[in-house]
Amino acid sequence: MRILRRIPFLFLAVLLLTGCQPRKTGLFSSLDMDKHGMLHGYEIFIVKGGRSAGADLDYYAIVQCADGKVSPPLIGQVVVTSDQVTITLQEQGQPRCPSTTFTGTIGFNELTGRFGDGKELTLPRKDSFWE
């Protein structure tokens, strides 16, 4: 019986020692349609991709920005350091995202950050607007 009482404490100790980190990949979206049928918000999908020179993995992002009209999907390279991300987008089409760089923090339930020097965004971890 004493052993059973200690199991939760052992489990908690293991979690504290290993550091519980949110998944680095996922879909984060604030895209929504207003009453006039116009799209507003952002959608960022962070995925893993194989590196051509070796077995390590790189991270990539598929990004869409909307301010009335939605941008074409943009591909970006993602640099992940702990829970911090920096997304550098390739050349943009029209309409454009506010900047070619997004910096933020990945949480268990959301991605927070900003494009360039823009306002702070919170994108919930959820299904795509397009699903």
Secondary structure, DSSP 8 states (H G I E B T S, - for coil): -HHHHHHHHHHHHHHHHH-----S-EEEE--EE-TTS-EEEEEEEEEEEE-TTSS-EEEEEEEEEEEESB---EEEEEEEETTEEEEEE----SS--S-SEEEEEE-SSEEEEEETT---EEEEB---TT-
